[in-house]
């Protein structure tokens, strides 16, 4: 199986785990109370933002660059990437040099939800 397929499988598992319509109880961490349909709206936005994973050079603190995988389209400011050597997802800010890791790490849905 290819790396892109492995990443898609990880994301599909997360989407299942977060699906309130399937009676699943995993929730995105929340600081403030959110409307009842917030999770459904977040999942719909996340699904709409998903792209075929592709490699992208990503800048990390200290000037290190690594090949990661873009998994969502950019909203003009951010995108979600997968860091293979860390086996987690990250929020990356868009820059003229490409995506820059900003230290928001975790599962894909939670990382995506951190900006919504």
Secondary structure, DSSP 8 states (H G I E B T S, - for coil): --HHHHHHHHHHHHHHHH-GGGT-------SS---TTHHHHHHHHHHHHEEEEEEEEEE-GGG-EEEEEEEE---SSEEEEEETTTTEEEEEE--TTS-EEEEEEE-HHHHHHTT-
